[in-house]
Amino acid sequence: MTKNKSITILGAGISGLAAAYWLQKEGYEIQILESRNEPGGAMQTESENSFLIDFGPNSGLETTPLIRQLVEEIGFNDEMIYASEISNKRFILRDNQLHILPTGLSPFLRTKLFSVQGKLRLFGEPFIGKSEDGYYQSIAQFVKRRLGQEFLDYAIDPFVSGVFAGDPHRLSVKSAFPKLYRLEEIYGGLVKGMIKGARERKKRAEESKQSAKMFSFVDGMQSFPKAIAARLKNNILFNCTVKNVELISMSNESKWKVSYENNGGIHDFSSDYILSTVPAYTTADILGRLDPGLADHLKEIYYPPVMVLYIGFYKKDIGRPLDGFGFLIPSKEKKNFLGAIWSSTIFPNRCDDDKAAFTLFVGGARSPHLFDTEKEILIDNALKEFKQIMNIKAEPIIIKERMWQRAIPQYNLGYIEHENYFDKFEKENPGIFLSGNYRGGISVGDCVKNSESVFKRIIEN
Ligand SMILES: Cc1cc2nc3c(=O)[nH]c(=O)nc-3n(C[C@H](O)[C@H](O)[C@H](O)COP(=O)(O)OP(=O)(O)OC[C@H]3O[C@@H](n4cnc5c(N)ncnc54)[C@H](O)[C@@H]3O)c2cc1C
């Protein structure tokens, strides 16, 4: 075990904080530099009147036991909450109607979400062979080939916007949905793979994304990174924007010197290791002088703009039951927003009992052009459509919006070239580690998993 080694961690989002916690426990001297004035990164919770507003992730999926372990270790058990049973039900909009996304054979046969031809096409999946060029396929090509156009349009297209705010024609199946890709690659098909994959996951004590429990915290998602940060003693410096990293020689050894800006002044300090968890475009600026090729790769990663629109109504004004997670809107339906989460139905403590809270998503990789429209008009359009779908006649009692100019990294076609370059960079620059949501998955669960794997790589170094 390497004790008393020092490490500077760039960024206090969930990726940086989880790794910092394990490294501190292992005896490393840690220092986190964060440009904002609080921990959490994309996990941002605010409250107003009785409304608890998550502007970033509204929930996470417990796809790994690491999340529960971390929660327990930091003594945050009583704060973790799971989604209500009813929120297993999800809706998809088709022809201005909300249809339940079927989860079993009999609801699938009965649903009007898919046509008879669309359903029959799905049954052909086990007989479709492997693709020649599977590696460089978009999720749209992959799904169209295996499951047909209608399943792509009314299941995968909305699902992809729900997870990545992404465009299925550009996202790489191999990089963005590695488990789906593996099902074909290893088992020859999705149905065959799902049966065998379930057995493998059982052995690894992992949960599939379909069966993993959805969690949040009593005081919202940001309370979790805040609680981790509180266990990191005083090792986080806020309002410190990292500018540069370079290798320097100190007596007989070399160290990594980090320069950062705080209060208009430039400061620096040195450490044995660097773990960067800041977004790809920022990492490009910080590490670009060490390796311009790395900067080129990082800058190519597209982060589409997304507007999060949080709205609340009195329950009495909502003309349909709030009996699910919310709904997603396929591109074909041509609306001004991607979907809506029925936030107060999923978790308790999101607003007073006589009110209901909703989170809408606008834009994403599918429709970044929407932001050419004036903000007020855009909000008005989305709100009108939402009210029509939900049969609401009244005006909202709260509207809050948050614009994410660069929301979520898109693992688009060719992402494998970036991934290979990241591996090469780490080999050529021993002591620097790259992590964060542009590597190994964008979900909160994936970020925690990736943090553990980078932690292991660091301690084995
Ligand atoms: C709108 C939205 C909704 C989402 N919904 C979900 C969801 O429902 N479920 C889910 O699982 N995931 C969701 N995600 C994805 C998930 O929240 C993120 O992928 C994850 O939180 C990223 O964590 P991270 O630590 O890797 O990066 P970040 O959270 O981005 O953290 C990086 C940190 O680096 C800091 N930083 C940047 N530049 C510098 C610098 N130069 N110097 C120092 N610090 C710097 C930033 O301020 C930030 O704190 C959502 C994301 C967004 C944006």
The ligand as an ORCA input file, in Angstrom:
! r2SCAN-3c Opt
* xyz 0 1
  C     -29.489     18.111    -16.530
  C     -28.859     16.800    -16.158
  C     -29.673     15.743    -15.772
  C     -29.101     14.522    -15.429
  N     -29.912     13.493    -15.003
  C     -29.366     12.349    -14.548
  C     -30.167     11.356    -13.907
  O     -31.389     11.520    -13.764
  N     -29.560     10.231    -13.456
  C     -28.217     10.035    -13.568
  O     -27.714      8.984    -13.127
  N     -27.420     10.964    -14.151
  C     -27.955     12.112    -14.626
  N     -27.165     13.087    -15.168
  C     -25.722     12.805    -15.343
  C     -24.935     12.916    -14.049
  O     -25.541     13.834    -13.177
  C     -23.511     13.395    -14.342
  O     -22.943     12.648    -15.390
  C     -22.615     13.263    -13.110
  O     -23.191     13.900    -11.995
  C     -21.248     13.845    -13.459
  O     -20.395     13.834    -12.350
  P     -18.855     14.199    -12.525
  O     -18.298     14.327    -11.162
  O     -18.203     13.246    -13.452
  O     -18.840     15.604    -13.278
  P     -19.395     17.010    -12.791
  O     -20.571     16.807    -11.925
  O     -19.534     17.827    -14.013
  O     -18.211     17.574    -11.879
  C     -17.092     18.222    -12.398
  C     -16.690     19.318    -11.423
  O     -15.529     19.969    -11.935
  C     -15.634     21.357    -11.657
  N     -14.754     22.090    -12.563
  C     -14.921     22.387    -13.873
  N     -13.862     23.062    -14.350
  C     -12.978     23.190    -13.327
  C     -11.683     23.769    -13.198
  N     -11.065     24.346    -14.234
  N     -11.071     23.721    -11.986
  C     -11.667     23.132    -10.926
  N     -12.892     22.566    -10.995
  C     -13.536     22.591    -12.180
  C     -17.111     21.645    -11.889
  O     -17.515     22.849    -11.249
  C     -17.755     20.409    -11.261
  O     -18.031     20.586     -9.895
  C     -27.694     14.337    -15.497
  C     -26.872     15.413    -15.887
  C     -27.445     16.634    -16.201
  C     -26.571     17.792    -16.588
*
